[in-house]
Amino acid sequence: MSTITHKDSLLELLATRLELLEIKKEEVDTTKSLFEQGILDSLSFLEFAVEIEAKFDMELDFSELDPTEFNSIEKLSKIIENGN
């Protein structure tokens, strides 16, 4: 029985974008910035944030966070685990 983690769920939310960019989920470095990896830009990040809020039934308060705190799968996963 496999356990789906927040990281897996976040990668699933990015699946369509990754497919368009011809990037496999396994190729995404979850510790590096999604922006630096060319996966997200500012507009696509906003769309991604809306999907995160809907999927995890939470509101992301970016005014309380430093931008480097939410730029990777790893960091976003921790925000979700801590309930923002």
Summary of the structure (lengths in Angstrom):
residues: 84
radius of gyration: 12.1
end to end distance: 28.5
largest distance: 38.4
contacts: 197
relative contact order: 0.19
helix: 57%
strand: 0%
